[in-house]
Amino acid sequence: MTTNGYNPYQHAISQLEPVAARLGLDPGIHAMLRTPRRELSVAVPFKRDDGTIEVVRGHRVQHNIALGPTKGGIRYHQDVTLDEVRALSMWMTWKCAVANLPFGGAKGGVTIDPKKLSLGELERMTRRYASEISAIIGPNQDIPAPDVNTNAQVMAWIMDTYSMTRGTTVRGVVTGKPIDLGGSLGRNEATARGVAILVRHMAPAYGMSVDNAKIAVQGYGNAGAIASTLLADLGGTIVAVSDSQGGIYNAKGLDIPALREHKRREGTVTSFPEAEPVSNEELLEIDCDILVPAALENQIHAGNAGRIKARLIAEAANGPLSPEADKILFERDVIVIPDILANAGGVIVSYFEWVQSLQEYFWTEQEVIDRLQSKALEAGEAVMAMAKQEQCDLRTAAYLIAVRRVATATTERGLFP
Ligand code: GLU
């Protein structure tokens, strides 16, 4: 999404820069970390239902392999660009590193609005994209997962396409699969559950609590919808939510079970009764204690950061705050739980799914939830301790941990040849 002068890759680079300086990184190592290792851009031709051929663009970027095979989602969106996928792949590297997972970062994207496709068209497009990137993915190489507008069904098609070309079923090539095909229990809820676990655990350190907090959630996809439910279950009052069509607000709190049912039936939250309409921009500035941006990048920027009323922001989306917004919010004492920590629950349970797929031995949902909780809290504690020690914001602290881990691994491995 390289619109209005905003470039996500630049965003990612400028987050790395001050951390590299603070760590005193060797300029060569810094150059390695800012440069995606491998980028594949492909044409994706597929047949529409009327028999015509459409060609869209797809990408898969593997940012860094110092800590292991690469991992990261695949996004379908009309605004996907190579620079966006580069940024998202770099954020995956830091996310895996801060969560202490044995993975590097990758990301995929196809520039298409999948809501305009029939199920058959979506399947043909997915299979062709999967086949085009199949040379560089694999259970020991690069393991895709769902992201914006992709889901378990899309992962099933990717797994099947990859498996057909190998002549055997390869479960470990994707995570976020349907449970019947070896997906992990608890993976679908994992991103949101990680957000809820970390907000509940970290808020008290800053004099806040989820219980009775007024919460606004931007985005009602997999992360935003389930986070609304989990945060409401923890006693929070969800006062506003939105999706790509707009938002709704009720100062007394929205009936979340009824809202989920409404979204399932109508495909949007906007027509939900007993709520006032608000735009996606207005939602961000609404009177609330906790704000959960769970949509896309660059939603809070220099233009609106000064008007945010929340005291705590948990980034369920990747890159929702620009670096300028970070500065403004830090000066205003707004606590930001950064994306690479806040939404790491998704890739943490992806890691568990990958392990289960490779071992062909599957865990109970409670085991998954318990292990997610301990991994997420371990990362959260480490980030809070680093922020205290370094007297910095939580993003800088998370980056200090993540970048140091990747830089150390890079140095220890040495440079080939
Ligand atoms: N797309 C998710 C993310 O941005 C999950 C990635 C994964 O599970 O590999 O973290």
Boltz pocket constraint, residues with backbone or C-beta under 6 A from the ligand:
constraints:
  - pocket:
      binder: B
      contacts: [[A, 71], [A, 72], [A, 73], [A, 74], [A, 95], [A, 143], [A, 144], [A, 145], [A, 146], [A, 147], [A, 148], [A, 175], [A, 318], [A, 343], [A, 344], [A, 346], [A, 347], [A, 348], [A, 350]]
      max_distance: 6.0
